[in-house]
Amino acid sequence: MFNHIMVGTNDVEKARLFYNAVLGTLGFEGEPIRDVKDGITRLFWRHEGNSFCVSEPIDGAPATPANGGTIGFKCSSPEQVKAFHDAGVAHGGTSIEDPPGPRASSFGEVHLSYVRDPDGNKLCGMYRPRKSG
């Protein structure tokens, strides 16, 4: 459904360090592709046909997080949900909401963790156990 997701940053190097650590817990390897056009720096992480991007705003105004927005990353286990969260906190992010762990939802049990990146963007690590039967 999605081609890419892009968030803004006010500090490209801080964002690079944060997302290298957080996305590394999901299997992204190496450095992002760095693109500089018209003085605007963008970073692209590509993995399994998807792209996650960080960019300095092209309008010159400061980057701000989306109010009410959350970017959810699919995790393969409850342990990966916690590793995603812990890598974010260790690299300048802020833990938000409840601690990482299982939650009851209208869709069944899910394992969630929430962290804000250094620019305030809200990220979620999520694992949905497969239903047996």
Phi and psi in radians as a Rosetta constraint file:
Dihedral C 1 N 2 CA 2 C 2 CIRCULARHARMONIC -1.821 0.35
Dihedral N 2 CA 2 C 2 N 3 CIRCULARHARMONIC 2.543 0.35
Dihedral C 2 N 3 CA 3 C 3 CIRCULARHARMONIC -1.596 0.35
Dihedral N 3 CA 3 C 3 N 4 CIRCULARHARMONIC -0.779 0.35
Dihedral C 3 N 4 CA 4 C 4 CIRCULARHARMONIC -2.802 0.35
Dihedral N 4 CA 4 C 4 N 5 CIRCULARHARMONIC 2.859 0.35
Dihedral C 4 N 5 CA 5 C 5 CIRCULARHARMONIC -2.207 0.35
Dihedral N 5 CA 5 C 5 N 6 CIRCULARHARMONIC 2.348 0.35
Dihedral C 5 N 6 CA 6 C 6 CIRCULARHARMONIC -2.256 0.35
Dihedral N 6 CA 6 C 6 N 7 CIRCULARHARMONIC 2.339 0.35
Dihedral C 6 N 7 CA 7 C 7 CIRCULARHARMONIC -2.104 0.35
Dihedral N 7 CA 7 C 7 N 8 CIRCULARHARMONIC 2.740 0.35
Dihedral C 7 N 8 CA 8 C 8 CIRCULARHARMONIC -1.544 0.35
Dihedral N 8 CA 8 C 8 N 9 CIRCULARHARMONIC 2.740 0.35
Dihedral C 8 N 9 CA 9 C 9 CIRCULARHARMONIC -2.469 0.35
Dihedral N 9 CA 9 C 9 N 10 CIRCULARHARMONIC 2.649 0.35
Dihedral C 9 N 10 CA 10 C 10 CIRCULARHARMONIC -1.790 0.35
Dihedral N 10 CA 10 C 10 N 11 CIRCULARHARMONIC -0.094 0.35
Dihedral C 10 N 11 CA 11 C 11 CIRCULARHARMONIC -2.558 0.35
Dihedral N 11 CA 11 C 11 N 12 CIRCULARHARMONIC 1.665 0.35
Dihedral C 11 N 12 CA 12 C 12 CIRCULARHARMONIC -1.028 0.35
Dihedral N 12 CA 12 C 12 N 13 CIRCULARHARMONIC -0.746 0.35
Dihedral C 12 N 13 CA 13 C 13 CIRCULARHARMONIC -1.173 0.35
Dihedral N 13 CA 13 C 13 N 14 CIRCULARHARMONIC -0.733 0.35
Dihedral C 13 N 14 CA 14 C 14 CIRCULARHARMONIC -1.106 0.35
Dihedral N 14 CA 14 C 14 N 15 CIRCULARHARMONIC -0.725 0.35
Dihedral C 14 N 15 CA 15 C 15 CIRCULARHARMONIC -1.118 0.35
Dihedral N 15 CA 15 C 15 N 16 CIRCULARHARMONIC -0.711 0.35
Dihedral C 15 N 16 CA 16 C 16 CIRCULARHARMONIC -1.058 0.35
Dihedral N 16 CA 16 C 16 N 17 CIRCULARHARMONIC -0.830 0.35
Dihedral C 16 N 17 CA 17 C 17 CIRCULARHARMONIC -1.102 0.35
Dihedral N 17 CA 17 C 17 N 18 CIRCULARHARMONIC -0.773 0.35
Dihedral C 17 N 18 CA 18 C 18 CIRCULARHARMONIC -1.074 0.35
Dihedral N 18 CA 18 C 18 N 19 CIRCULARHARMONIC -0.925 0.35
Dihedral C 18 N 19 CA 19 C 19 CIRCULARHARMONIC -1.272 0.35
Dihedral N 19 CA 19 C 19 N 20 CIRCULARHARMONIC -0.527 0.35
Dihedral C 19 N 20 CA 20 C 20 CIRCULARHARMONIC -1.019 0.35
Dihedral N 20 CA 20 C 20 N 21 CIRCULARHARMONIC -0.738 0.35
Dihedral C 20 N 21 CA 21 C 21 CIRCULARHARMONIC -1.238 0.35
Dihedral N 21 CA 21 C 21 N 22 CIRCULARHARMONIC -0.877 0.35
Dihedral C 21 N 22 CA 22 C 22 CIRCULARHARMONIC -1.150 0.35
Dihedral N 22 CA 22 C 22 N 23 CIRCULARHARMONIC -0.838 0.35
Dihedral C 22 N 23 CA 23 C 23 CIRCULARHARMONIC -1.248 0.35
Dihedral N 23 CA 23 C 23 N 24 CIRCULARHARMONIC -0.425 0.35
Dihedral C 23 N 24 CA 24 C 24 CIRCULARHARMONIC -1.077 0.35
Dihedral N 24 CA 24 C 24 N 25 CIRCULARHARMONIC -0.539 0.35
Dihedral C 24 N 25 CA 25 C 25 CIRCULARHARMONIC -1.193 0.35
Dihedral N 25 CA 25 C 25 N 26 CIRCULARHARMONIC -0.289 0.35
Dihedral C 25 N 26 CA 26 C 26 CIRCULARHARMONIC -1.788 0.35
Dihedral N 26 CA 26 C 26 N 27 CIRCULARHARMONIC 0.058 0.35
Dihedral C 26 N 27 CA 27 C 27 CIRCULARHARMONIC 1.836 0.35
Dihedral N 27 CA 27 C 27 N 28 CIRCULARHARMONIC -0.031 0.35
Dihedral C 27 N 28 CA 28 C 28 CIRCULARHARMONIC -1.220 0.35
Dihedral N 28 CA 28 C 28 N 29 CIRCULARHARMONIC 2.353 0.35
Dihedral C 28 N 29 CA 29 C 29 CIRCULARHARMONIC -2.178 0.35
Dihedral N 29 CA 29 C 29 N 30 CIRCULARHARMONIC 2.608 0.35
Dihedral C 29 N 30 CA 30 C 30 CIRCULARHARMONIC 1.414 0.35
Dihedral N 30 CA 30 C 30 N 31 CIRCULARHARMONIC -2.974 0.35
Dihedral C 30 N 31 CA 31 C 31 CIRCULARHARMONIC -1.562 0.35
Dihedral N 31 CA 31 C 31 N 32 CIRCULARHARMONIC 2.633 0.35
Dihedral C 31 N 32 CA 32 C 32 CIRCULARHARMONIC -1.219 0.35
Dihedral N 32 CA 32 C 32 N 33 CIRCULARHARMONIC 2.804 0.35
Dihedral C 32 N 33 CA 33 C 33 CIRCULARHARMONIC -1.295 0.35
Dihedral N 33 CA 33 C 33 N 34 CIRCULARHARMONIC 2.239 0.35
Dihedral C 33 N 34 CA 34 C 34 CIRCULARHARMONIC -1.794 0.35
Dihedral N 34 CA 34 C 34 N 35 CIRCULARHARMONIC 2.202 0.35
Dihedral C 34 N 35 CA 35 C 35 CIRCULARHARMONIC -2.168 0.35
Dihedral N 35 CA 35 C 35 N 36 CIRCULARHARMONIC 2.209 0.35
Dihedral C 35 N 36 CA 36 C 36 CIRCULARHARMONIC -2.123 0.35
Dihedral N 36 CA 36 C 36 N 37 CIRCULARHARMONIC 2.093 0.35
Dihedral C 36 N 37 CA 37 C 37 CIRCULARHARMONIC -2.397 0.35
Dihedral N 37 CA 37 C 37 N 38 CIRCULARHARMONIC 2.242 0.35
Dihedral C 37 N 38 CA 38 C 38 CIRCULARHARMONIC 0.947 0.35
Dihedral N 38 CA 38 C 38 N 39 CIRCULARHARMONIC 0.602 0.35
Dihedral C 38 N 39 CA 39 C 39 CIRCULARHARMONIC 1.399 0.35
Dihedral N 39 CA 39 C 39 N 40 CIRCULARHARMONIC 0.035 0.35
Dihedral C 39 N 40 CA 40 C 40 CIRCULARHARMONIC -1.772 0.35
Dihedral N 40 CA 40 C 40 N 41 CIRCULARHARMONIC 2.188 0.35
Dihedral C 40 N 41 CA 41 C 41 CIRCULARHARMONIC -1.690 0.35
Dihedral N 41 CA 41 C 41 N 42 CIRCULARHARMONIC 2.338 0.35
Dihedral C 41 N 42 CA 42 C 42 CIRCULARHARMONIC -2.257 0.35
Dihedral N 42 CA 42 C 42 N 43 CIRCULARHARMONIC 2.522 0.35
Dihedral C 42 N 43 CA 43 C 43 CIRCULARHARMONIC -2.053 0.35
Dihedral N 43 CA 43 C 43 N 44 CIRCULARHARMONIC 2.413 0.35
Dihedral C 43 N 44 CA 44 C 44 CIRCULARHARMONIC -2.215 0.35
Dihedral N 44 CA 44 C 44 N 45 CIRCULARHARMONIC 2.114 0.35
Dihedral C 44 N 45 CA 45 C 45 CIRCULARHARMONIC -1.811 0.35
Dihedral N 45 CA 45 C 45 N 46 CIRCULARHARMONIC 2.188 0.35
Dihedral C 45 N 46 CA 46 C 46 CIRCULARHARMONIC -2.053 0.35
Dihedral N 46 CA 46 C 46 N 47 CIRCULARHARMONIC 2.360 0.35
Dihedral C 46 N 47 CA 47 C 47 CIRCULARHARMONIC -2.762 0.35
Dihedral N 47 CA 47 C 47 N 48 CIRCULARHARMONIC 2.197 0.35
Dihedral C 47 N 48 CA 48 C 48 CIRCULARHARMONIC 0.872 0.35
Dihedral N 48 CA 48 C 48 N 49 CIRCULARHARMONIC 0.756 0.35
Dihedral C 48 N 49 CA 49 C 49 CIRCULARHARMONIC 1.409 0.35
Dihedral N 49 CA 49 C 49 N 50 CIRCULARHARMONIC 0.085 0.35
Dihedral C 49 N 50 CA 50 C 50 CIRCULARHARMONIC -2.017 0.35
Dihedral N 50 CA 50 C 50 N 51 CIRCULARHARMONIC 2.726 0.35
Dihedral C 50 N 51 CA 51 C 51 CIRCULARHARMONIC -2.252 0.35
Dihedral N 51 CA 51 C 51 N 52 CIRCULARHARMONIC 2.337 0.35
Dihedral C 51 N 52 CA 52 C 52 CIRCULARHARMONIC -2.039 0.35
Dihedral N 52 CA 52 C 52 N 53 CIRCULARHARMONIC 2.302 0.35
Dihedral C 52 N 53 CA 53 C 53 CIRCULARHARMONIC -2.273 0.35
Dihedral N 53 CA 53 C 53 N 54 CIRCULARHARMONIC 2.592 0.35
Dihedral C 53 N 54 CA 54 C 54 CIRCULARHARMONIC -2.216 0.35
Dihedral N 54 CA 54 C 54 N 55 CIRCULARHARMONIC 2.367 0.35
Dihedral C 54 N 55 CA 55 C 55 CIRCULARHARMONIC -2.478 0.35
Dihedral N 55 CA 55 C 55 N 56 CIRCULARHARMONIC 2.525 0.35
Dihedral C 55 N 56 CA 56 C 56 CIRCULARHARMONIC -1.195 0.35
Dihedral N 56 CA 56 C 56 N 57 CIRCULARHARMONIC 2.465 0.35
Dihedral C 56 N 57 CA 57 C 57 CIRCULARHARMONIC -1.060 0.35
Dihedral N 57 CA 57 C 57 N 58 CIRCULARHARMONIC 2.372 0.35
Dihedral C 57 N 58 CA 58 C 58 CIRCULARHARMONIC -1.361 0.35
Dihedral N 58 CA 58 C 58 N 59 CIRCULARHARMONIC -0.266 0.35
Dihedral C 58 N 59 CA 59 C 59 CIRCULARHARMONIC -1.531 0.35
Dihedral N 59 CA 59 C 59 N 60 CIRCULARHARMONIC -0.011 0.35
Dihedral C 59 N 60 CA 60 C 60 CIRCULARHARMONIC 1.439 0.35
Dihedral N 60 CA 60 C 60 N 61 CIRCULARHARMONIC -0.177 0.35
Dihedral C 60 N 61 CA 61 C 61 CIRCULARHARMONIC -1.397 0.35
Dihedral N 61 CA 61 C 61 N 62 CIRCULARHARMONIC 2.795 0.35
Dihedral C 61 N 62 CA 62 C 62 CIRCULARHARMONIC -1.095 0.35
Dihedral N 62 CA 62 C 62 N 63 CIRCULARHARMONIC 2.567 0.35
Dihedral C 62 N 63 CA 63 C 63 CIRCULARHARMONIC -1.255 0.35
Dihedral N 63 CA 63 C 63 N 64 CIRCULARHARMONIC 2.425 0.35
Dihedral C 63 N 64 CA 64 C 64 CIRCULARHARMONIC -2.350 0.35
Dihedral N 64 CA 64 C 64 N 65 CIRCULARHARMONIC 2.626 0.35
Dihedral C 64 N 65 CA 65 C 65 CIRCULARHARMONIC -1.326 0.35
Dihedral N 65 CA 65 C 65 N 66 CIRCULARHARMONIC 2.717 0.35
Dihedral C 65 N 66 CA 66 C 66 CIRCULARHARMONIC -1.251 0.35
Dihedral N 66 CA 66 C 66 N 67 CIRCULARHARMONIC 2.250 0.35
Dihedral C 66 N 67 CA 67 C 67 CIRCULARHARMONIC -1.320 0.35
Dihedral N 67 CA 67 C 67 N 68 CIRCULARHARMONIC 2.036 0.35
Dihedral C 67 N 68 CA 68 C 68 CIRCULARHARMONIC 1.581 0.35
Dihedral N 68 CA 68 C 68 N 69 CIRCULARHARMONIC -0.073 0.35
Dihedral C 68 N 69 CA 69 C 69 CIRCULARHARMONIC -1.552 0.35
Dihedral N 69 CA 69 C 69 N 70 CIRCULARHARMONIC 2.512 0.35
Dihedral C 69 N 70 CA 70 C 70 CIRCULARHARMONIC -2.451 0.35
Dihedral N 70 CA 70 C 70 N 71 CIRCULARHARMONIC 2.397 0.35
Dihedral C 70 N 71 CA 71 C 71 CIRCULARHARMONIC -1.869 0.35
Dihedral N 71 CA 71 C 71 N 72 CIRCULARHARMONIC 2.064 0.35
Dihedral C 71 N 72 CA 72 C 72 CIRCULARHARMONIC -1.741 0.35
Dihedral N 72 CA 72 C 72 N 73 CIRCULARHARMONIC 2.245 0.35
Dihedral C 72 N 73 CA 73 C 73 CIRCULARHARMONIC -1.874 0.35
Dihedral N 73 CA 73 C 73 N 74 CIRCULARHARMONIC 2.277 0.35
Dihedral C 73 N 74 CA 74 C 74 CIRCULARHARMONIC -1.308 0.35
Dihedral N 74 CA 74 C 74 N 75 CIRCULARHARMONIC 2.209 0.35
Dihedral C 74 N 75 CA 75 C 75 CIRCULARHARMONIC -1.926 0.35
Dihedral N 75 CA 75 C 75 N 76 CIRCULARHARMONIC 2.749 0.35
Dihedral C 75 N 76 CA 76 C 76 CIRCULARHARMONIC -1.725 0.35
Dihedral N 76 CA 76 C 76 N 77 CIRCULARHARMONIC -0.047 0.35
Dihedral C 76 N 77 CA 77 C 77 CIRCULARHARMONIC -2.890 0.35
Dihedral N 77 CA 77 C 77 N 78 CIRCULARHARMONIC 2.830 0.35
Dihedral C 77 N 78 CA 78 C 78 CIRCULARHARMONIC -1.042 0.35
Dihedral N 78 CA 78 C 78 N 79 CIRCULARHARMONIC -0.614 0.35
Dihedral C 78 N 79 CA 79 C 79 CIRCULARHARMONIC -1.128 0.35
Dihedral N 79 CA 79 C 79 N 80 CIRCULARHARMONIC -0.642 0.35
Dihedral C 79 N 80 CA 80 C 80 CIRCULARHARMONIC -1.212 0.35
Dihedral N 80 CA 80 C 80 N 81 CIRCULARHARMONIC -0.597 0.35
Dihedral C 80 N 81 CA 81 C 81 CIRCULARHARMONIC -1.023 0.35
Dihedral N 81 CA 81 C 81 N 82 CIRCULARHARMONIC -0.800 0.35
Dihedral C 81 N 82 CA 82 C 82 CIRCULARHARMONIC -1.214 0.35
Dihedral N 82 CA 82 C 82 N 83 CIRCULARHARMONIC -0.710 0.35
Dihedral C 82 N 83 CA 83 C 83 CIRCULARHARMONIC -1.091 0.35
Dihedral N 83 CA 83 C 83 N 84 CIRCULARHARMONIC -0.706 0.35
Dihedral C 83 N 84 CA 84 C 84 CIRCULARHARMONIC -0.986 0.35
Dihedral N 84 CA 84 C 84 N 85 CIRCULARHARMONIC -0.893 0.35
Dihedral C 84 N 85 CA 85 C 85 CIRCULARHARMONIC -1.051 0.35
Dihedral N 85 CA 85 C 85 N 86 CIRCULARHARMONIC -0.882 0.35
Dihedral C 85 N 86 CA 86 C 86 CIRCULARHARMONIC -1.137 0.35
Dihedral N 86 CA 86 C 86 N 87 CIRCULARHARMONIC -0.651 0.35
Dihedral C 86 N 87 CA 87 C 87 CIRCULARHARMONIC -1.129 0.35
Dihedral N 87 CA 87 C 87 N 88 CIRCULARHARMONIC -0.688 0.35
Dihedral C 87 N 88 CA 88 C 88 CIRCULARHARMONIC -1.103 0.35
Dihedral N 88 CA 88 C 88 N 89 CIRCULARHARMONIC -0.817 0.35
Dihedral C 88 N 89 CA 89 C 89 CIRCULARHARMONIC -1.123 0.35
Dihedral N 89 CA 89 C 89 N 90 CIRCULARHARMONIC -0.706 0.35
Dihedral C 89 N 90 CA 90 C 90 CIRCULARHARMONIC -1.197 0.35
Dihedral N 90 CA 90 C 90 N 91 CIRCULARHARMONIC -0.292 0.35
Dihedral C 90 N 91 CA 91 C 91 CIRCULARHARMONIC -2.061 0.35
Dihedral N 91 CA 91 C 91 N 92 CIRCULARHARMONIC 0.618 0.35
Dihedral C 91 N 92 CA 92 C 92 CIRCULARHARMONIC 1.707 0.35
Dihedral N 92 CA 92 C 92 N 93 CIRCULARHARMONIC 0.032 0.35
Dihedral C 92 N 93 CA 93 C 93 CIRCULARHARMONIC -1.499 0.35
Dihedral N 93 CA 93 C 93 N 94 CIRCULARHARMONIC 3.048 0.35
Dihedral C 93 N 94 CA 94 C 94 CIRCULARHARMONIC -2.184 0.35
Dihedral N 94 CA 94 C 94 N 95 CIRCULARHARMONIC 2.215 0.35
Dihedral C 94 N 95 CA 95 C 95 CIRCULARHARMONIC -1.206 0.35
Dihedral N 95 CA 95 C 95 N 96 CIRCULARHARMONIC 2.353 0.35
Dihedral C 95 N 96 CA 96 C 96 CIRCULARHARMONIC -2.328 0.35
Dihedral N 96 CA 96 C 96 N 97 CIRCULARHARMONIC 2.854 0.35
Dihedral C 96 N 97 CA 97 C 97 CIRCULARHARMONIC 1.072 0.35
Dihedral N 97 CA 97 C 97 N 98 CIRCULARHARMONIC -2.641 0.35
Dihedral C 97 N 98 CA 98 C 98 CIRCULARHARMONIC -1.308 0.35
Dihedral N 98 CA 98 C 98 N 99 CIRCULARHARMONIC 2.801 0.35
Dihedral C 98 N 99 CA 99 C 99 CIRCULARHARMONIC -1.061 0.35
Dihedral N 99 CA 99 C 99 N 100 CIRCULARHARMONIC 2.748 0.35
Dihedral C 99 N 100 CA 100 C 100 CIRCULARHARMONIC -0.963 0.35
Dihedral N 100 CA 100 C 100 N 101 CIRCULARHARMONIC 2.426 0.35
Dihedral C 100 N 101 CA 101 C 101 CIRCULARHARMONIC 2.791 0.35
Dihedral N 101 CA 101 C 101 N 102 CIRCULARHARMONIC -3.046 0.35
Dihedral C 101 N 102 CA 102 C 102 CIRCULARHARMONIC -1.288 0.35
Dihedral N 102 CA 102 C 102 N 103 CIRCULARHARMONIC 2.606 0.35
Dihedral C 102 N 103 CA 103 C 103 CIRCULARHARMONIC -2.434 0.35
Dihedral N 103 CA 103 C 103 N 104 CIRCULARHARMONIC 2.530 0.35
Dihedral C 103 N 104 CA 104 C 104 CIRCULARHARMONIC -1.469 0.35
Dihedral N 104 CA 104 C 104 N 105 CIRCULARHARMONIC 2.411 0.35
Dihedral C 104 N 105 CA 105 C 105 CIRCULARHARMONIC -2.450 0.35
Dihedral N 105 CA 105 C 105 N 106 CIRCULARHARMONIC 2.963 0.35
Dihedral C 105 N 106 CA 106 C 106 CIRCULARHARMONIC -1.153 0.35
Dihedral N 106 CA 106 C 106 N 107 CIRCULARHARMONIC -0.240 0.35
Dihedral C 106 N 107 CA 107 C 107 CIRCULARHARMONIC -1.763 0.35
Dihedral N 107 CA 107 C 107 N 108 CIRCULARHARMONIC 0.163 0.35
Dihedral C 107 N 108 CA 108 C 108 CIRCULARHARMONIC 1.776 0.35
Dihedral N 108 CA 108 C 108 N 109 CIRCULARHARMONIC -3.067 0.35
Dihedral C 108 N 109 CA 109 C 109 CIRCULARHARMONIC -1.206 0.35
Dihedral N 109 CA 109 C 109 N 110 CIRCULARHARMONIC 2.410 0.35
Dihedral C 109 N 110 CA 110 C 110 CIRCULARHARMONIC -2.340 0.35
Dihedral N 110 CA 110 C 110 N 111 CIRCULARHARMONIC 2.702 0.35
Dihedral C 110 N 111 CA 111 C 111 CIRCULARHARMONIC -1.898 0.35
Dihedral N 111 CA 111 C 111 N 112 CIRCULARHARMONIC 2.218 0.35
Dihedral C 111 N 112 CA 112 C 112 CIRCULARHARMONIC -2.299 0.35
Dihedral N 112 CA 112 C 112 N 113 CIRCULARHARMONIC 2.655 0.35
Dihedral C 112 N 113 CA 113 C 113 CIRCULARHARMONIC -2.516 0.35
Dihedral N 113 CA 113 C 113 N 114 CIRCULARHARMONIC 2.535 0.35
Dihedral C 113 N 114 CA 114 C 114 CIRCULARHARMONIC -2.215 0.35
Dihedral N 114 CA 114 C 114 N 115 CIRCULARHARMONIC 2.390 0.35
Dihedral C 114 N 115 CA 115 C 115 CIRCULARHARMONIC -2.577 0.35
Dihedral N 115 CA 115 C 115 N 116 CIRCULARHARMONIC 2.560 0.35
Dihedral C 115 N 116 CA 116 C 116 CIRCULARHARMONIC -1.747 0.35
Dihedral N 116 CA 116 C 116 N 117 CIRCULARHARMONIC 2.398 0.35
Dihedral C 116 N 117 CA 117 C 117 CIRCULARHARMONIC -1.282 0.35
Dihedral N 117 CA 117 C 117 N 118 CIRCULARHARMONIC 3.036 0.35
Dihedral C 117 N 118 CA 118 C 118 CIRCULARHARMONIC -1.030 0.35
Dihedral N 118 CA 118 C 118 N 119 CIRCULARHARMONIC -0.341 0.35
Dihedral C 118 N 119 CA 119 C 119 CIRCULARHARMONIC -1.681 0.35
Dihedral N 119 CA 119 C 119 N 120 CIRCULARHARMONIC 0.022 0.35
Dihedral C 119 N 120 CA 120 C 120 CIRCULARHARMONIC 1.663 0.35
Dihedral N 120 CA 120 C 120 N 121 CIRCULARHARMONIC 0.028 0.35
Dihedral C 120 N 121 CA 121 C 121 CIRCULARHARMONIC -1.196 0.35
Dihedral N 121 CA 121 C 121 N 122 CIRCULARHARMONIC 2.346 0.35
Dihedral C 121 N 122 CA 122 C 122 CIRCULARHARMONIC -1.529 0.35
Dihedral N 122 CA 122 C 122 N 123 CIRCULARHARMONIC 2.159 0.35
Dihedral C 122 N 123 CA 123 C 123 CIRCULARHARMONIC -2.054 0.35
Dihedral N 123 CA 123 C 123 N 124 CIRCULARHARMONIC 2.591 0.35
Dihedral C 123 N 124 CA 124 C 124 CIRCULARHARMONIC -2.273 0.35
Dihedral N 124 CA 124 C 124 N 125 CIRCULARHARMONIC 2.311 0.35
Dihedral C 124 N 125 CA 125 C 125 CIRCULARHARMONIC -1.724 0.35
Dihedral N 125 CA 125 C 125 N 126 CIRCULARHARMONIC 2.245 0.35
Dihedral C 125 N 126 CA 126 C 126 CIRCULARHARMONIC -2.375 0.35
Dihedral N 126 CA 126 C 126 N 127 CIRCULARHARMONIC 2.350 0.35
Dihedral C 126 N 127 CA 127 C 127 CIRCULARHARMONIC -2.212 0.35
Dihedral N 127 CA 127 C 127 N 128 CIRCULARHARMONIC 2.242 0.35
Dihedral C 127 N 128 CA 128 C 128 CIRCULARHARMONIC -1.906 0.35
Dihedral N 128 CA 128 C 128 N 129 CIRCULARHARMONIC 1.941 0.35
Dihedral C 128 N 129 CA 129 C 129 CIRCULARHARMONIC -1.093 0.35
Dihedral N 129 CA 129 C 129 N 130 CIRCULARHARMONIC 2.526 0.35
Dihedral C 129 N 130 CA 130 C 130 CIRCULARHARMONIC -1.287 0.35
Dihedral N 130 CA 130 C 130 N 131 CIRCULARHARMONIC 2.430 0.35
Dihedral C 130 N 131 CA 131 C 131 CIRCULARHARMONIC -1.324 0.35
Dihedral N 131 CA 131 C 131 N 132 CIRCULARHARMONIC 2.355 0.35
Dihedral C 131 N 132 CA 132 C 132 CIRCULARHARMONIC -1.506 0.35
Dihedral N 132 CA 132 C 132 N 133 CIRCULARHARMONIC 2.652 0.35
